[in-house]
Amino acid sequence: MQVQEKIFVAGHRGLVGSAIVRQLQAQGWKNLIFRSSRELDLREKDQVNLFFETSRPAYVFLAAAKVGGIWANKTKKAEFLRDNLLIQINVMEAAYRYGVKKLLFLGSSCIYPRLAPQPMKEEYLLTGTLEETNDAYAIAKIAGIMGCKAYREQYGCNFISCMPTNLYGPGDNFDLESSHVLPAMIHKFHKAKEAGLKEVELWGTGTPKREFLFVDDMASACIYLMQHYNGQEHINIGVGKDISISDLALMVSKCVGYTQKIIWNTDKPDGTPRKLMDITRLRELGFEPRTSLETGINLTYQWFLQQEISR
Ligand SMILES: NC(=O)c1ccc[n+]([C@@H]2O[C@H](COP(=O)([O-])OP(=O)(O)OC[C@H]3O[C@@H](n4cnc5c(N)ncnc54)[C@H](OP(=O)(O)O)[C@@H]3O)[C@@H](O)[C@H]2O)c1
């Protein structure tokens, strides 16, 4: 990937896309192109083809997707399946037709079976039943991995794919209806601290274990893979360590400065009991994430506070 070459970051306003843009710009890439979903709806084949025909990007980071937390995934399965399949296939087909040199597709750790052995290795894909709460989203992401392989095999396209673990950081979605667990905790504890509440309710039992990767490390990994990886197998991106949701809650509440009680609503779903990525392949390729969970949460809370002030 040469500095003057044209790079399309699809989903540049999102958590991951914005971090990729920040890093590319910081590293000196100037020829970046992006479009919001209003300007270019990637679900619309004709719009996508016209965009690729006229813009001719050499590299594509495919970080545009319909994304959400447990509740959104569970209640809007048709949308998660349809939108993601359309975005992926339209972008891959246009990338093939208009001679893109390389494309990186972003999947998700939910592609692995619900009860996959831990930590989850890349080869566990399609070895068991998916988690029911986000199976539609997972199937779309699995189709994306297959898309990269199929275009590679049949047309010789250099399409690669990576599977990030749970991400968080500046630019995250803090909306309490649709956000992921970590930004939701930051928002809830912050609101509770401001309002002087005596307790905060969190979903589930607190026992599931999850892994969290700071989004700037994710962006570095994406750029690293774009530069150093040309294989057909998808690559896990994570930190290789997990934490229980209840311990995470303690860490976030400490960072936010909320010192009152935490109540667990066990009527709400927990999701998969444990999800930890095996990142041996990523490490063997020479990449290691840098940001500790504590530092990342602090940086994210600072960003959240700035947004609150500027509102
Ligand atoms: N966040 C995580 O924890 C996580 C974990 C694992 C994997 N991932 C994967 O990482 C990728 C990026 O996720 P994210 O968290 O950055 O998501 P995000 O913050 O929700 O951003 C998604 C982006 O996709 C764009 N988009 C959605 N529908 C579109 C459409 N029809 N046409 C054009 N653009 C569209 C949005 O554009 P506008 O803003 O212009 O509407 C937005 O910029 C996704 O593939 C996701 O599956 C994320």
The ligand as an SDF file (V2000), in Angstrom:
LIG
                    3D

 48 52  0  0  0  0  0  0  0  0999 V2000
  -17.7700   -2.5750   17.5220 N   0  0  0  0  0  0  0  0  0  0  0  0
  -17.3920   -3.8140   17.8410 C   0  0  0  0  0  0  0  0  0  0  0  0
  -17.2710   -4.1650   19.0280 O   0  0  0  0  0  0  0  0  0  0  0  0
  -17.0740   -4.8060   16.7690 C   0  0  0  0  0  0  0  0  0  0  0  0
  -16.6620   -6.0760   17.1650 C   0  0  0  0  0  0  0  0  0  0  0  0
  -16.3700   -7.0150   16.1970 C   0  0  0  0  0  0  0  0  0  0  0  0
  -16.4920   -6.6730   14.8650 C   0  0  0  0  0  0  0  0  0  0  0  0
  -16.8870   -5.4290   14.5000 N   0  0  0  0  0  0  0  0  0  0  0  0
  -17.0020   -5.1650   13.0600 C   0  0  0  0  0  0  0  0  0  0  0  0
  -16.2790   -4.0050   12.7110 O   0  0  0  0  0  0  0  0  0  0  0  0
  -16.9510   -3.3300   11.6450 C   0  0  0  0  0  0  0  0  0  0  0  0
  -17.1930   -1.8840   12.0330 C   0  0  0  0  0  0  0  0  0  0  0  0
  -17.9770   -1.8550   13.2180 O   0  0  0  0  0  0  0  0  0  0  0  0
  -18.1920   -0.4980   14.0340 P   0  0  0  0  0  0  0  0  0  0  0  0
  -18.3090   -0.8590   15.4540 O   0  0  0  0  0  0  0  0  0  0  0  0
  -17.2200    0.5310   13.5890 O   0  0  0  0  0  0  0  0  0  0  0  0
  -19.6570   -0.1000   13.5420 O   0  0  0  0  0  0  0  0  0  0  0  0
  -20.3770    1.3230   13.6350 P   0  0  0  0  0  0  0  0  0  0  0  0
  -19.7080    2.2130   14.5920 O   0  0  0  0  0  0  0  0  0  0  0  0
  -21.8240    1.0260   13.8160 O   0  0  0  0  0  0  0  0  0  0  0  0
  -20.1720    1.9320   12.1850 O   0  0  0  0  0  0  0  0  0  0  0  0
  -20.7100    1.2950   11.0860 C   0  0  0  0  0  0  0  0  0  0  0  0
  -20.4850    2.1480    9.8730 C   0  0  0  0  0  0  0  0  0  0  0  0
  -21.0940    1.4770    8.7750 O   0  0  0  0  0  0  0  0  0  0  0  0
  -21.7000    2.4400    7.9680 C   0  0  0  0  0  0  0  0  0  0  0  0
  -22.8630    1.8570    7.3070 N   0  0  0  0  0  0  0  0  0  0  0  0
  -23.8660    1.1420    7.8680 C   0  0  0  0  0  0  0  0  0  0  0  0
  -24.7810    0.8350    6.9450 N   0  0  0  0  0  0  0  0  0  0  0  0
  -24.3480    1.3920    5.7820 C   0  0  0  0  0  0  0  0  0  0  0  0
  -24.8710    1.4480    4.4690 C   0  0  0  0  0  0  0  0  0  0  0  0
  -26.0270    0.8630    4.1610 N   0  0  0  0  0  0  0  0  0  0  0  0
  -24.1610    2.1230    3.5310 N   0  0  0  0  0  0  0  0  0  0  0  0
  -22.9930    2.7120    3.8370 C   0  0  0  0  0  0  0  0  0  0  0  0
  -22.4440    2.6880    5.0490 N   0  0  0  0  0  0  0  0  0  0  0  0
  -23.1200    2.0390    6.0170 C   0  0  0  0  0  0  0  0  0  0  0  0
  -22.1320    3.5760    8.8600 C   0  0  0  0  0  0  0  0  0  0  0  0
  -22.1180    4.7550    8.1020 O   0  0  0  0  0  0  0  0  0  0  0  0
  -22.8570    6.1440    8.5330 P   0  0  0  0  0  0  0  0  0  0  0  0
  -22.2750    6.5140    9.8490 O   0  0  0  0  0  0  0  0  0  0  0  0
  -22.4880    7.1020    7.4690 O   0  0  0  0  0  0  0  0  0  0  0  0
  -24.3150    5.8330    8.6110 O   0  0  0  0  0  0  0  0  0  0  0  0
  -21.0630    3.5470    9.9420 C   0  0  0  0  0  0  0  0  0  0  0  0
  -20.0450    4.4560    9.6500 O   0  0  0  0  0  0  0  0  0  0  0  0
  -18.2360   -4.1120   11.3810 C   0  0  0  0  0  0  0  0  0  0  0  0
  -18.0370   -5.0010   10.3250 O   0  0  0  0  0  0  0  0  0  0  0  0
  -18.4410   -4.8960   12.6560 C   0  0  0  0  0  0  0  0  0  0  0  0
  -19.1260   -6.0930   12.4120 O   0  0  0  0  0  0  0  0  0  0  0  0
  -17.1810   -4.4820   15.4200 C   0  0  0  0  0  0  0  0  0  0  0  0
  1  2  1  0
  2  3  2  0
  2  4  1  0
  4  5  1  0
  4 48  2  0
  5  6  2  0
  6  7  1  0
  7  8  2  0
  8  9  1  0
  8 48  1  0
  9 10  1  0
  9 46  1  0
 10 11  1  0
 11 12  1  0
 11 44  1  0
 12 13  1  0
 13 14  1  0
 14 15  2  0
 14 16  1  0
 14 17  1  0
 17 18  1  0
 18 19  2  0
 18 20  1  0
 18 21  1  0
 21 22  1  0
 22 23  1  0
 23 24  1  0
 23 42  1  0
 24 25  1  0
 25 26  1  0
 25 36  1  0
 26 27  1  0
 26 35  1  0
 27 28  2  0
 28 29  1  0
 29 30  1  0
 29 35  2  0
 30 31  1  0
 30 32  2  0
 32 33  1  0
 33 34  2  0
 34 35  1  0
 36 37  1  0
 36 42  1  0
 37 38  1  0
 38 39  2  0
 38 40  1  0
 38 41  1  0
 42 43  1  0
 44 45  1  0
 44 46  1  0
 46 47  1  0
M  CHG  2   8   1  16  -1
M  END
$$$$
